[in-house]
Amino acid sequence: MSKYKLLLIFFDIYPQSTINQIYKSLSYLKKLTPINSKLMILDLTNFSFKKIKNNYIHSDEEIEYFKPNSLKELRKLKLDFKKYQKIYALGPVYSDIKSVFIFLILKYLNIKIILINYFGYFLNEQNHIKHNLIYKINRFFKFKFMYFISRLFSLFSIFPNIEHYFETSQIRIKQLNNTYAKKFSNLTKHFNFSYAKNVHRINSIYYDQILDGIKNTPSDKYTIIVDSGFDHPDRYLREKIINKEKHELDRKKYFENLYYFLRLIQNLYQNKIIFCKHPKTNYRLDTYYKTIEKEFDIELGKTDDLINSGELIIFTGSSSMINKAIIQKKKIIYALSESIGKYQNDQILSFTKNIDIPIINIEKINEININKLNNCINESVNKYNEFIENNLIHEQNIFSFQQIKNILYE
């Protein structure tokens, strides 16, 4: 029997797109599982103050599923966990109001929280675009207030801390080490104000794919559009739509500009265009989006595979998939528009501070000088190696899950 146990915590309401991503990640999590042990999905949704009806339905003999219904069952689980030296769990990082009891349960069960970012450089806002005071206040209470409360509760051992944070990007690790919380923690042995107790750098999952022999087979016949979605739900969490009529006009304008831009790219490169829809976005069938669906191939849930075969990859917003395109040395363009909102554009501007990716404003483009564009793209590709070294590959010839296991189960 193993001395360790690995859990995946279910604790919230998940849209179907997120559930699909969780199921897709299970093959990776099984590789993280200790020898002579099974991955366990611990479903704590019965203890949330939200009305959650989701159940785990993915059948897999290598995975245990347990959904306690009472405090008595939790006590029994705690006794069962005592046979392990350590219990690690992937799941909630900070609580909202309705998940407080779940965090208390995790502390009661003596579960060690781990966090993994295996994609690469994580795109985030850094205020390259000015926001008004109302936006900043709204953003604080929606996204940061409960984070600070959770951190405070963790500090006083009411909530569990993040025991291990595994991160692919050295830039992100440097940012964490430069926070006031980290600097203050270094001055005292009694309190740890840091984001995580231990931070470790690992390789990207996209490097794992290279080690696995997944073929990068670029074809001069394909241009892949990785769409972030005009109506992506994350946008509406951060940006309040005040004028709905203007927003509807912005949507029509956006897809009109995007359609003519794609036609222009198709004529320049003579490639087949494949438009990859974002799985979380509801694509409303306005006139120009219908035209895009009619004239170009539309795919859903295949972006990861299609990037392998694309010669030119065009991103319409922020996406972690750009890390995969970079490690495969793909030609990349950002096709942006003011219509997609400040949140998306600010993330892109933040990202291009680290690597110079060509940006085309689709609202102001009538023609493209292909020679000039190709020169910009080639200059960008020549700078990929430094980005890869800093954000995607930490150690040669080792899988990220093995790096993690070497630390967790030492």
Order of alpha helices (4+ residues) and beta strands (2+ residues): beta-alpha-beta-beta-alpha-beta-alpha-beta-alpha-alpha-beta-alpha-alpha-beta-alpha-beta-alpha-alpha-beta-alpha-beta-alpha-beta-alpha-beta-alpha-beta-alpha-alpha-alpha
